[in-house]
Amino acid sequence: VMGAGAPGLSFGDGAHKCPGSTIAILETDVFLTKLFALPGVAMATPPRVSFNDAIGGYELRGLVVTAGTD
């Protein structure tokens, strides 16, 4: 199957660019920073980063997060 696949954080570009994309990226950064600062929360496997020509952007795949107790 050709195409971009399932969307994640997709904001478009040009005339159809999401006007709230900057805020959404900032919110995501704050959330992930606070999440990974919690005791017992860790990245078990780092993501694979690749460039997707169909969407003209980067993809993160395979990130595994553990939430154990300390």
C-alpha positions as CSV (number, residue, x, y, z in Angstrom):
1,V,0.0,0.0,0.0
2,M,1.4,3.4,-1.0
3,G,0.9,6.6,1.0
4,A,1.8,8.2,4.2
5,G,0.2,5.7,6.5
6,A,-1.4,6.4,9.9
7,P,-0.9,10.0,11.1
8,G,0.8,10.8,14.3
9,L,1.7,14.5,14.9
10,S,0.8,15.7,11.4
11,F,0.4,19.5,10.9
12,G,0.4,19.9,7.1
13,D,2.4,22.7,5.4
14,G,1.9,25.7,3.1
15,A,-1.6,27.1,2.9
16,H,-3.0,24.2,4.9
17,K,-0.5,24.3,7.8
18,C,-2.0,23.9,11.2
19,P,-2.0,27.3,13.0
20,G,-1.6,25.5,16.3
21,S,1.3,23.3,15.4
22,T,3.9,25.4,17.4
23,I,1.7,25.1,20.6
24,A,1.1,21.4,20.0
25,I,4.9,20.7,19.7
26,L,5.5,22.8,22.9
27,E,2.8,20.9,24.8
28,T,4.4,17.6,23.6
29,D,7.8,18.7,24.8
30,V,6.5,19.7,28.2
31,F,4.6,16.5,28.6
32,L,7.5,14.2,27.6
33,T,10.0,16.2,29.8
34,K,7.7,15.8,32.8
35,L,6.9,12.1,32.0
36,F,10.5,11.1,31.8
37,A,11.3,13.0,35.0
38,L,8.9,10.7,37.0
39,P,10.6,8.0,39.2
40,G,10.5,4.6,37.5
41,V,9.7,5.9,34.0
42,A,12.4,5.2,31.5
43,M,13.0,4.7,27.8
44,A,13.5,0.9,27.4
45,T,14.5,1.1,23.7
46,P,15.3,4.3,21.8
47,P,13.2,5.0,18.7
48,R,14.2,4.4,15.1
49,V,14.3,7.8,13.4
50,S,13.8,7.9,9.6
51,F,12.8,10.4,7.0
52,N,9.5,9.7,5.2
53,D,9.5,11.2,1.7
54,A,5.8,10.8,1.3
55,I,5.1,13.3,4.1
56,G,8.3,15.3,3.9
57,G,9.0,14.7,7.6
58,Y,10.6,12.5,10.2
59,E,9.1,9.5,11.8
60,L,9.8,7.9,15.2
61,R,9.1,4.2,15.4
62,G,9.6,1.5,18.1
63,L,10.0,3.7,21.2
64,V,9.3,1.5,24.3
65,V,8.7,3.2,27.6
66,T,8.7,1.3,30.9
67,A,6.9,2.5,34.1
68,G,8.3,0.5,36.9
69,T,8.2,1.3,40.6
70,D,11.2,2.5,42.6
